[in-house]
Amino acid sequence: METQQALVANGLRHKIRLQVDGGLKTGLDIIKAAILGAESFGFGTGPMVALGCKYLRICHLNNCATGVATQDDKLRKNHYHGLPFKVTNYFEFIARETRELMAQLGVKRLVDLIGRTDLLKELDGFTAKQQKLDLGKLLETAEPHPGKALYCTENNPPFDNGVLNAQLLQQAKPYVDEKQSKTFWFDIRNTDRSVGASLSGYIAQTHGDQGLAGDPIVAHFSGTAGQSFGVWNAGGVELHLTGDANDYVGKGMAGGLLAIRPPVGSAFRSHEASIIGNTCLYGATGGRLYAAGRAGERFAVRNSGAITVVEGIGDNGCEYMTGGIVCVLGKTGVNFGAGMTGGFAYVLDEDGDFRKRVNPELVEVLDVDSLAIHEEHLRGLITEHVQLTGSQRGEEILANWPAFSAKFALVKPKSSDVKALLGHRSRSAAELRVQAQ
């Protein structure tokens, strides 16, 4: 209600859509929320229950007994019985109850309820403290400016018109149609958001998520990328950036490659400077991300399949991760691996304090130098990182491999067998070298 009052008082309410969520389950909840100022309503628990959720509160453990909140194919196949019509029925009942309550109030349109706090009746409190509460200021009806509505009637045109996104799609489209590989070069600015999204969408629509993986469209960018660089990246899209990027790099990416490097001749050390922002690789299901610099907080949250190498991250790294591989060649923040139920991570622990930064509830930390196959796998990841980004940090580690390999930790879920993390039987380092030759 305070948000509604502030927006109305400043003549901005007609330009903004207010959404409320949290505990909404019935039509009466919608009526009350609308009276308090909302016009959009978010539902979470109700639809989940309609799909079979039993409210077990173990969503973060990846072993949901009803197959709703899990990546486990067996649990999904054997225990998930949700159908779309159950959710649509639920919302039809919600809408019917809302309509009946509106009829009782004599209101034809839901927007006519917005801000009508005069329809609320303040109840007497049950306790002495509750009886002293004065909700008068909170429930004051906000008076709109002349000619202005109490709900959203105008859309704010976006500042970003997606020019670079459209330009990339336009130039690449003929080659996508013919499944031909092609390389492009562009300058990029921080106002260029979600670059690559339109191209990935067109590829997925035309050939499927991975349909162009063998004939990639390669784009080289120079400058500072805006938010969501490489978002929803499809297989067959390879984006190379010389410069840096803002938040949400690789969000939801399904395939392809993102490689980010600082300009040649940069005076700073890459593993001491940020090159990408917060919440990168959020919800990624595939693809590869290499960044010659540090990432921000909440890196690879809900990653379920992407492979990445970065040179440092902030707090809450790999939170709720269910798959994929993360390699960190520098310092991490606190609460690493919280809720992590799949995939694994390699972390360079130069200062010897990384274990203090790990959330130990669901994960355990092992020494990489005691696991020959993982040691070779790690070296391969760093080698590819150097090839794609020219990372001086990676070159330093490879040049002093015996010393650095002893400082790497492997973080994996306690429920995962370390021998099966790479998806095949364990082999000695000697066997791997022979195979590589």
C-alpha positions in Angstrom: 0.0 0.0 0.0 2.8 2.4 0.8 4.2 1.8 -2.7 0.8 2.6 -4.2 0.6 5.8 -2.2 4.1 6.9 -3.1 3.6 6.3 -6.8 0.2 8.1 -6.9 1.6 11.1 -4.9 4.4 11.5 -7.4 2.2 11.1 -10.5 3.9 7.9 -11.6 1.3 5.2 -10.8 -0.2 5.2 -14.4 3.3 4.3 -15.8 4.1 1.4 -13.5 2.6 -2.1 -13.1 2.5 -3.2 -9.5 2.8 -7.0 -8.8 2.3 -8.7 -5.5 3.2 -12.3 -4.6 3.8 -14.4 -1.5 1.1 -16.6 -0.1 -1.6 -15.9 -2.6 -3.9 -18.9 -2.8 -7.5 -17.7 -3.2 -9.7 -15.2 -5.0 -10.1 -13.3 -1.7 -6.4 -12.9 -1.7 -6.6 -11.3 -5.1 -9.4 -8.9 -4.0 -7.4 -7.8 -0.9 -4.2 -7.3 -2.9 -6.0 -5.3 -5.6 -7.6 -3.0 -2.9 -4.1 -2.4 -1.5 -2.8 -1.3 -4.9 -1.8 -4.4 -7.0 -2.9 -5.2 -10.5 -0.6 -8.2 -11.2 -0.5 -11.3 -9.0 2.1 -13.9 -8.6 1.2 -17.5 -7.6 3.8 -20.1 -6.6 2.6 -22.6 -4.0 -0.9 -23.1 -5.3 0.0 -24.2 -8.8 2.8 -26.4 -7.5 0.3 -28.2 -5.2 -2.0 -28.6 -8.2 0.8 -30.4 -10.0 1.4 -32.8 -7.1 3.7 -30.9 -4.6 3.2 -32.3 -1.1 5.0 -29.4 0.6 7.9 -31.5 1.9 10.3 -28.5 1.9 13.1 -30.5 0.3 13.2 -28.7 -3.0 16.9 -27.9 -2.7 17.9 -31.5 -2.2 17.1 -32.8 -5.7 15.2 -35.8 -4.4 11.6 -34.4 -4.5 9.3 -37.4 -3.7 6.7 -36.1 -6.2 9.1 -35.4 -9.0 8.2 -31.7 -9.2 11.4 -30.1 -8.0 14.2 -32.4 -9.2 16.6 -33.0 -12.0 16.5 -36.8 -11.4 15.0 -38.5 -14.4 13.9 -41.5 -12.4 12.0 -39.5 -9.9 10.4 -37.5 -12.7 9.3 -40.6 -14.6 8.1 -42.6 -11.6 6.5 -40.0 -9.4 5.5 -36.9 -11.4 1.9 -36.9 -12.3 1.2 -33.3 -12.9 -0.8 -32.3 -16.0 -1.4 -28.8 -17.4 -5.2 -28.9 -17.1 -4.8 -29.2 -13.3 -3.1 -25.8 -13.2 -5.6 -24.2 -15.6 -8.5 -25.6 -13.5 -7.0 -24.1 -10.4 -6.7 -20.7 -12.0 -10.3 -20.9 -13.4 -11.5 -21.6 -9.8 -9.5 -18.6 -8.6 -10.9 -16.4 -11.3 -14.5 -17.6 -10.6 -14.2 -16.8 -6.9 -12.7 -13.4 -7.7 -15.5 -12.6 -10.0 -18.1 -13.6 -7.4 -16.5 -11.4 -4.7 -16.4 -8.5 -7.2 -20.1 -8.9 -7.8 -20.8 -8.8 -4.1 -18.9 -5.5 -4.0 -20.7 -4.1 -7.0 -17.5 -3.8 -9.1 -17.4 -4.7 -12.8 -13.7 -4.5 -13.5 -10.8 -5.5 -11.3 -9.0 -2.2 -12.0 -11.9 -0.4 -10.4 -10.8 -2.1 -7.1 -7.2 -0.9 -7.2 -6.5 1.5 -4.3 -10.1 1.3 -2.9 -9.0 1.0 0.7 -12.4 2.4 1.7 -13.7 -1.2 1.1 -11.5 -2.5 3.9 -12.7 -2.8 7.5 -10.1 -2.6 10.2 -10.5 -5.4 12.8 -10.0 -5.0 16.5 -6.9 -6.7 17.7 -7.0 -9.9 19.8 -4.2 -8.8 22.2 -3.5 -5.5 24.0 -0.6 -4.8 21.7 -2.6 -5.4 18.6 -5.4 -3.1 19.8 -2.9 -0.3 20.0 -2.0 -0.6 16.3 -3.1 2.4 14.2 -3.4 1.4 10.5 -5.0 4.7 9.5 -2.0 6.1 7.6 -1.4 2.8 5.8 -5.0 2.6 4.7 -5.4 6.2 3.5 -6.9 6.3 0.0 -4.4 7.9 -2.4 -5.8 10.6 -4.6 -4.5 10.6 -8.2 -3.3 13.6 -10.1 -6.0 15.1 -12.4 -6.4 12.9 -15.5 -4.1 10.1 -14.1 -5.3 6.6 -13.4 -4.6 4.5 -10.2 -3.3 1.6 -12.4 -0.9 1.2 -15.3 -2.2 2.8 -18.5 1.1 3.7 -20.2 4.0 1.6 -21.2 7.5 3.0 -20.8 9.3 2.5 -24.1 12.6 0.7 -23.6 15.8 2.8 -23.9 17.5 -0.1 -25.6 16.0 -0.9 -29.0 18.1 -4.0 -29.5 19.9 -2.5 -32.5 23.0 -4.7 -32.1 21.0 -7.8 -31.4 18.9 -7.2 -34.6 22.0 -6.4 -36.6 23.7 -9.6 -35.6 20.6 -11.6 -36.5 20.1 -9.9 -39.8 23.7 -10.5 -40.9 23.8 -14.1 -39.7 20.4 -15.3 -40.8 21.3 -16.3 -44.3 24.1 -18.4 -43.0 21.9 -20.0 -40.4 19.3 -20.9 -43.0 22.0 -22.7 -45.1 23.8 -24.1 -42.0 27.0 -22.4 -43.0 29.7 -21.2 -40.5 30.5 -17.5 -40.6 32.5 -15.0 -38.6 31.4 -11.4 -37.8 33.0 -8.4 -35.9 31.2 -5.7 -34.0 31.7 -2.9 -31.5 29.6 -3.2 -28.3 28.4 -0.8 -25.6 26.9 -1.2 -22.1 23.5 -0.2 -23.5 23.6 -3.3 -25.8 21.7 -5.8 -23.7 20.9 -9.5 -24.3 23.2 -9.6 -27.3 22.9 -13.0 -29.0 19.5 -13.8 -27.7 17.6 -13.2 -31.0 20.2 -15.2 -32.9 20.0 -18.1 -30.5 16.2 -18.0 -30.6 16.2 -18.1 -34.4 18.7 -21.0 -34.5 16.6 -23.0 -31.9 13.4 -22.3 -33.9 15.0 -23.3 -37.2 17.4 -26.2 -36.3 16.8 -26.9 -32.6 19.0 -25.9 -29.7 22.0 -27.9 -30.9 21.2 -28.1 -34.6 24.0 -25.7 -35.6 26.7 -26.9 -33.2 28.8 -28.3 -36.1 28.6 -25.1 -38.2 28.9 -22.3 -35.7 28.2 -18.6 -36.1 31.2 -16.8 -34.6 30.9 -13.2 -33.5 33.8 -11.1 -32.1 32.9 -8.0 -30.0 35.0 -5.2 -28.6 33.9 -3.0 -25.7 31.7 -3.3 -22.7 28.7 -5.5 -23.0 25.4 -4.7 -21.3 23.5 -7.1 -19.2 22.7 -10.6 -20.3 25.5 -11.0 -22.8 25.0 -14.5 -24.4 21.7 -15.1 -22.6 20.0 -18.4 -23.7 23.0 -19.1 -25.9 22.2 -21.9 -28.4 24.6 -24.5 -29.7 26.3 -23.1 -32.7 26.7 -19.6 -31.3 30.2 -18.6 -30.3 30.6 -15.1 -28.9 34.1 -13.7 -28.2 34.3 -10.4 -26.2 37.4 -8.3 -25.8 36.6 -6.0 -22.9 34.1 -6.8 -20.1 30.5 -7.5 -19.4 27.8 -6.7 -16.9 25.5 -9.0 -15.0 23.8 -12.2 -16.2 26.4 -13.3 -18.7 25.3 -16.7 -20.1 22.0 -16.8 -18.2 20.1 -19.9 -19.2 22.6 -20.8 -21.9 22.0 -24.2 -23.5 25.1 -24.5 -25.7 27.7 -22.8 -27.7 30.7 -20.8 -26.4 31.3 -17.5 -24.6 34.9 -16.3 -24.3 35.7 -13.0 -22.5 39.2 -11.5 -22.3 40.6 -8.1 -21.3 42.2 -5.9 -24.0 45.8 -6.7 -25.0 48.2 -4.8 -22.9 46.0 -4.3 -19.8 48.1 -3.2 -16.8 46.0 -5.1 -14.2 46.3 -8.8 -13.3 43.3 -10.6 -14.7 42.6 -12.7 -11.5 42.5 -9.5 -9.4 40.0 -7.6 -11.6 36.4 -8.2 -12.4 35.5 -8.9 -16.0 31.9 -10.1 -15.7 29.2 -9.1 -13.2 26.8 -10.9 -10.9 24.6 -14.0 -11.4 26.4 -15.2 -14.5 25.4 -18.7 -15.8 22.2 -18.5 -13.8 20.1 -21.6 -14.8 22.5 -22.6 -17.6 21.9 -26.1 -19.0 24.9 -26.4 -21.4 27.6 -24.7 -23.3 31.0 -23.3 -22.2 32.0 -20.0 -20.6 35.6 -18.8 -20.3 36.4 -15.5 -18.7 39.9 -14.2 -18.1 39.0 -12.3 -14.9 36.8 -12.4 -11.9 33.1 -12.9 -11.8 30.7 -11.3 -9.3 28.4 -12.9 -6.7 26.1 -15.9 -7.2 28.1 -17.3 -10.0 26.7 -20.5 -11.6 23.6 -20.5 -9.4 21.3 -23.3 -10.6 23.8 -24.3 -13.2 22.8 -27.7 -14.5 25.1 -28.4 -17.4 27.5 -25.6 -18.4 31.3 -25.9 -18.2 33.1 -22.8 -17.2 36.5 -21.4 -16.2 36.8 -18.1 -14.4 39.6 -16.5 -12.3 37.7 -15.6 -9.1 34.1 -15.3 -7.9 32.1 -13.5 -5.1 29.8 -15.0 -2.5 27.3 -17.8 -3.0 29.1 -19.5 -5.9 27.6 -22.7 -7.3 24.5 -22.3 -5.1 21.8 -24.9 -5.9 23.9 -26.3 -8.7 22.7 -29.6 -10.1 25.1 -30.2 -13.0 28.0 -28.9 -15.0 31.6 -28.1 -14.1 33.0 -24.9 -12.6 36.7 -24.1 -12.4 37.9 -21.1 -10.4 41.5 -20.0 -10.8 41.4 -17.5 -7.9 39.6 -16.5 -4.7 36.0 -17.2 -3.9 33.5 -15.6 -1.5 31.7 -17.2 1.3 28.9 -19.8 1.2 30.3 -21.7 -1.7 28.3 -24.7 -2.8 25.2 -24.1 -0.7 22.4 -26.4 -1.8 24.7 -28.0 -4.5 23.3 -31.4 -5.4 25.1 -32.1 -8.8 28.1 -31.3 -10.9 31.4 -30.4 -9.3 33.9 -27.6 -9.1 37.7 -27.1 -9.1 38.9 -24.2 -6.9 42.4 -22.9 -6.5 43.1 -22.4 -2.8 46.3 -20.4 -2.7 45.7 -19.0 0.8 44.6 -22.3 2.4 41.3 -20.9 3.7 38.9 -22.1 1.0 37.3 -24.8 3.2 36.2 -22.1 5.6 34.2 -20.5 2.8 32.4 -23.6 1.8 28.9 -24.4 3.0 29.4 -28.0 4.2 25.8 -29.1 4.5 25.6 -30.9 1.1 29.1 -30.9 -0.3 32.6 -32.2 0.6 36.0 -30.9 -0.4 38.8 -33.2 -1.8 42.4 -32.6 -2.9 42.8 -32.7 -6.7 46.4 -33.9 -6.6 45.2 -37.2 -5.0 42.9 -37.8 -8.0 45.0 -38.4 -11.1 42.1 -38.4 -13.6 40.7 -35.1 -12.3 44.2 -33.5 -12.2 44.5 -34.2 -16.0 41.0 -33.1 -16.6 41.6 -29.9 -14.8 44.8 -29.2 -16.7 42.8 -29.7 -20.0 40.2 -27.1 -18.9 42.9 -24.6 -18.1 44.7 -25.2 -21.4 41.5 -24.5 -23.3 40.9 -21.4 -21.2 44.3 -20.1 -22.2 43.8 -20.9 -25.8 40.4 -19.0 -25.9 41.2 -16.0 -23.7 45.0 -15.7 -23.7 44.9 -15.8 -19.9 48.2 -14.9 -18.3 46.9 -16.5 -15.0 46.2 -19.7 -16.8 49.7 -19.7 -18.4 51.2 -19.1 -15.0 49.4 -22.1 -13.5 50.3 -24.4 -16.4 54.0 -23.3 -16.3 54.2 -24.2 -12.6 51.7 -27.1 -12.7 53.2 -29.3 -10.0 53.1 -26.5 -7.5 49.7 -25.2 -8.4 48.0 -28.6 -8.8 48.6 -29.3 -5.2 46.6 -26.2 -4.2 43.4 -27.1 -6.1 40.4 -28.5 -4.3 37.5 -30.5 -5.8 34.1 -29.7 -4.4 31.3 -32.3 -5.0 28.0 -33.3 -3.5 28.3 -35.8 -0.7 25.8 -38.0 -2.5 28.0 -38.2 -5.7 30.7 -40.9 -6.3 33.9 -39.2 -7.1 34.8 -42.0 -9.5 31.7 -41.3 -11.6 31.9 -37.5 -11.7 33.4 -37.5 -15.2 31.0 -40.2 -16.5 33.5 -43.0 -17.1 35.8 -45.3 -15.3 38.8 -44.0 -13.5 42.1 -44.2 -15.4 45.6 -43.3 -14.4 47.4 -40.2 -15.5 49.7 -42.3 -17.6 46.8 -43.8 -19.5 45.4 -40.4 -20.2 48.7 -39.1 -21.5 49.0 -42.1 -23.8 45.4 -41.6 -25.1 46.1 -37.9 -25.7 49.2 -38.7 -27.8 
